[in-house]
Amino acid sequence: MAGTTFAECQLVVDRWISETLDHPLGRYFMAGFGSSLVVLLVAIAAFCSRSKTPNVPILLQDEIGNARKRALEYCFNPREVMEKGYKKFKNEVFGLDTQDGLKLVIPPSYLDTLKSHPALSFKASIDNDMQIEYTHFGGPPEYVIHAIKANLTGSLPAFAPILHTMARKNMPKVMGTTDWTPVKIHDRVLRLIATNNARAFQGTAASEDEEWLSASTGYVLACFDCIRALKQWHPWLRPLVYRLIPERAAIKDQWAKGRKRVMASMKERQAKGGNIEDPPTMLDHLSNGKNEKMANDIEKQLVHQMNLIAVGTVTTYSSTTQAIYDLATHPEYVPILRQEVESVSRDANGNFTRDSTLAMEKLDSFIKESQRFHSPDLTTFQRAAIADMTLPDGTFVPKGTKMEINTCSIHKDKDLYENPGDFDALRFYKMRQGPGQEAKYQYFSVGREDLSWGFGRHACPGRYLSAINIKLIMAELLMNYDIKLCDGESRPPNIEFEVLCSPDPNYEILLKSRDH
């Protein structure tokens, strides 16, 4: 096994475990020899992992002597761990023990050098974070990213009024309530975002398909529950453990329902002899031009749609829910934001346009400040080395090593933000008032100080659609509902696990329809 990589060793063992468990007597065999297998796996892991490692300081090593305990500390208290790293190694590279091995945290000064480095892969890193072999959820391939940038983003002026029509129609049904009522807002926001995204990704029929909406929203939630469960185990044990995770069966069922919907959409395209409707959907873009060879490939189109709905929905619904929690926590901003939303121009049908959403500068600032505190990703610029490489400071990085930027700590840096611990909803609005600053500091902005969406060519391509959807939902909420915290309650803490930051799905706020 000399020269064998950890990943290659794991692939062999994964295949053997899968074949054994699929055999009629395999479960009995595994039950009888399970403890011996665990010992064997750990031994092989240690053997295969012996290679050159980055010569960097290891965070928490002086506090917690055991690497596995350091990894678990990072699992369950990631923000605190990252803040310690920022205070100690702000402008240096440091190592972080995780359940998937040593991860490097790099300073922002390396961004320009590494943003297009050929030895670094965004997709490989996301595939690992999302546990693609178990959830089927991973980073989008280059041609999907290109379709979003070149096709979908260009269609957003046409999409915005359509999405607003949908939000106006669906919000009363989803939110309900006429008098002050405790409401779990999380699932309702998820439903609204998934419905709008379904129209953009697959068409009107998909956005009205109850089975598809149930399956797609369920898939989003099941994926992250599955990821949190799996990440608590060593990678070598996950092929065994994942079969015992309840979400595995749910994911399998959701994909079966997804296949049914995608097949119906593909047949609709075939019957029309072209695009499903205007503006074209992502299914259309991934079936036209250079992608025409995939037009009738159900498996590829299914993967596209399930991943689009997952990655395109989770950031948007999470950020919208967090913004609503912040709005209820800071009611002093409600009249300011409501006045702005009500003063923005609409089209002849009473719908907001893309330009309308861009004119909501105070609302944009509000959701960006909420994102600064509660970004769905505590770290960004996630990359995995797909070949040995060297960092600008000379640090050797072996193939398979992951690296990222400590975004959550940068967002609280007093050298970058005045009173960073204070929630100032108009912070970025005020920053945009200076000469030449009008186009900066927007919710979808990307830069060395705007890292929530990543950096470089792999900065989130769907952030423009996300910004429109969030503003449309927030605008409708502001115009049609009053909102406040339940008596005696304060803003709920986030659910944080490794790089993931999620709003509490069970938290209730008080909601009441406004009298017009």
Phi, psi and omega in degrees: 000010180301132179084354180287135180279160177302316182296321180293319176299315182297322181299318180297313182292319177304315182295319180295317180297315181300315181294323180294315182290334179281343178287145181306326181259003186298322182294323178292321178299314182294323179296321183286328186244016184303313183294321178295323180296317180301315179300316180299315181298316180297320179296315180295320180300315180296319181295313184290336185276353182289104179202178177296135178240155180300136179270081183226156175294143182257120180297139177075000184297328180280346179259320185234112187287338185263128183297321180294321178293326176294321179296319180291325176299319177293322179303311192259346177225054189296321183295316179297319179297315181294326178293322175298317180297322182292320179293324186272324187228042189312312184249023181236163171278136172221160181260150182227120177286129177230173178294343179257014180106188183285129177247143178259135173252121187251153179281158180300338181297344180271353189302311184297325180288323189261349190299332180236024183295128184293341181271001182246136182236125173290314183299317181298323179292314180294321178304319179289314180301321183270002178052056189303327183291344180248327182260343186068011183254120181210188180290143181289144175291166185302321184291332175288316177301318179298318181296323178294311182293312188277331187247302185296313182300322178293340180269357186299325175301325178283328183285324189307310179296325178295315180293326177291320175304316180294318179296318179297322181286319190271333185299315179300324180289322184280318183277320181062209172062130176249325178250171182306120184221134174292129185227131169278101190285334187308303184292331180289320176294317178304318180296315181297316181292317180298323179294313178297317180295325179300321178296316182289327185270328190219349175115170183300317181301319179294322181290346179250006182269106184300320181295319179293316180297320178294316181293318184289318177291323177296323180295318179303311183290318181296321180303311185285329172295319179295316180299314181298322179292314183292322185293349177278355182245152175297142181308329182288340181264348184297325177300335175275313188292322189297335180289345181259357183276125183303325183295341180300315180294322179296317180298318179299317180293321181294325177291324178296317178291324177297320179300319180299315181292315182295321177299320178296320179292321178295320177294324177297318177300313182298319181294326181274348180069024181173214184298148180298315178195182181242131357292155184298152179270172174296328176300320176296311182298328180271012176233358184249164174057233180295342180266007185300329181296343179262000187305325183248016180267096185299321183294317180292318180293327176295314178300316179304309186292318180294321179286323177297315182293328179287302184290328182281340183262321189297315180295318185289313182290324178297313181294323178293315179298316179298319180295322178292319175300319179291325178295318178293329180283332182236069185296345179297341180270349183302308181296327180294312182288322180296317180298319180295313182299317183289341181268350183285141182291156179231172176276184184296339180264006179083014181260150172287147176254178175300318179296327177299315182292325178293332180283347179278067189288324179288321176295321177302315179297320180299310183288333176289321176294321175299319178296323179301323179276326193226042179301139180301337178241121179289333176234155177223188188052045179288129179219153173235137178284122178261003173202158175302144181206176179230135178282166181303332180273005179094358180294127177283134179237110180285155176308137179098346180287139177258151177215160183197173179254140183278070188296318184299327179280324176300323181293347179247016183282120182292343176283344181252330184229133175288130183046063187296340180278351180268139175275105179247098186297335181258013182308307185282332174299315180293323179295333182278352184279347180287159180302130178075006183255003189302324184268357182268171171058032175271165182304321183266007182295148177231131179186184183296336177251000177240080190253005183299330182262008184094198185204149178081198187291346179258015170302143188311116182287341182268010186293334180288318174295318179301315181299318179296312182299316180298315181294321179296317180293314180296320180296315179297321179295314181297320184284333190243354183220150165262151188216141175199166176286153172295151183306130177079359182266156172237174182301136182287146174291157178281162170260111186241133182211117186049237185277352189267137176231118184234149175286152177296118184285344185258002183286138180252139170241165177266133183229142178213135176295140179279149173274121180257000000 
